[in-house]
Amino acid sequence: MKRLPQKITGENIELIKITPDKDDKQLEELLFVYKRNRKHLYFWHHEIKELLFDTTDDIKKYIKKGGVSFYVLYFSGKIIGSIELGALYTEENLKYRNLAYWIDEGYTRKGIMYKSLLLIEEVLFKQELDGLSVKTDTKNKAAIHLIQKLNYKFENTGMFISMDGKTDLNFFSYKKNKPVK
């Protein structure tokens, strides 16, 4: 598998790969956007401790612990969200990555995340990746609509239950395979 690029660009969009120990300025700006959108991002963080970022160190720990490739989303030169790619995994001899994303509430429904995900898909599918998978809360209608618009196919419904049994999350899983040419 080729290394992921440091920068992916499109019309008014830049996805910049974050290195936790080097990119403090970007992480500070991202943290500001995250904190301002904390309520809006409930379906992304679900009040799960490791997704409740109070400091840039919290974001760094999340990136390192999760082994994710983490991109900040710039629109017209301003950070407005993020896209993360999980570690490579194999299913039925095909290589996949999990995809997660969020965007500032003020920039929703403008096609920005749609275009950003298309950009990252294009790069990944040119590599040796066979597909992407996404899990989204069953109540997150906007995310479900976006994933369907991007032609991800419904796989199944699942549930996470916390160790203490107090929290459960219902989610839909979707997959998109590399287009056949």
Secondary structure as the mmCIF struct_conf table of DSSP 4:
data_model
#
loop_
_struct_conf.conf_type_id
_struct_conf.id
_struct_conf.beg_label_comp_id
_struct_conf.beg_label_asym_id
_struct_conf.beg_label_seq_id
_struct_conf.end_label_comp_id
_struct_conf.end_label_asym_id
_struct_conf.end_label_seq_id
HELX_LH_PP_P HELX_LH_PP_P1 LYS A 2 PRO A 5
BEND BEND1 GLN A 6 GLN A 6
STRN STRN1 LYS A 7 GLY A 10
TURN_TY1_P TURN_TY1_P1 GLU A 11 ASN A 12
STRN STRN2 ILE A 13 LYS A 17
TURN_TY1_P TURN_TY1_P2 PRO A 20 LYS A 22
HELX_RH_AL_P HELX_RH_AL_P1 ASP A 24 ARG A 36
TURN_TY1_P TURN_TY1_P3 ASN A 37 LEU A 41
HELX_RH_AL_P HELX_RH_AL_P2 TYR A 42 HIS A 45
TURN_TY1_P TURN_TY1_P4 HIS A 46 GLU A 47
HELX_RH_3T_P HELX_RH_3T_P1 LYS A 49 LEU A 51
BEND BEND2 ASP A 54 THR A 55
HELX_RH_AL_P HELX_RH_AL_P3 THR A 56 GLY A 66
TURN_TY1_P TURN_TY1_P5 GLY A 67 GLY A 67
STRN STRN3 SER A 69 PHE A 75
TURN_TY1_P TURN_TY1_P6 SER A 76 GLY A 77
STRN STRN4 LYS A 78 LEU A 85
HELX_LH_PP_P HELX_LH_PP_P2 GLY A 86 LEU A 88
STRN STRN5 TYR A 89 GLU A 91
TURN_TY1_P TURN_TY1_P7 GLU A 92 ASN A 93
STRN STRN6 LEU A 94 ILE A 103
HELX_RH_3T_P HELX_RH_3T_P2 GLU A 105 TYR A 107
TURN_TY1_P TURN_TY1_P8 THR A 108 ARG A 109
BEND BEND3 LYS A 110 GLY A 111
HELX_RH_AL_P HELX_RH_AL_P4 ILE A 112 LYS A 126
TURN_TY1_P TURN_TY1_P9 GLN A 127 GLU A 128
STRN STRN7 GLY A 131 ASP A 137
TURN_TY1_P TURN_TY1_P10 THR A 138 LYS A 139
HELX_RH_AL_P HELX_RH_AL_P5 LYS A 141 LYS A 149
TURN_TY1_P TURN_TY1_P11 LEU A 150 ASN A 151
HELX_LH_PP_P HELX_LH_PP_P3 TYR A 152 TYR A 152
STRN STRN8 LYS A 153 ILE A 161
TURN_TY1_P TURN_TY1_P12 MET A 163 ASP A 164
BEND BEND4 GLY A 165 LYS A 166
STRN STRN9 ASP A 168 ASN A 177
HELX_LH_PP_P HELX_LH_PP_P4 LYS A 178 VAL A 180
#
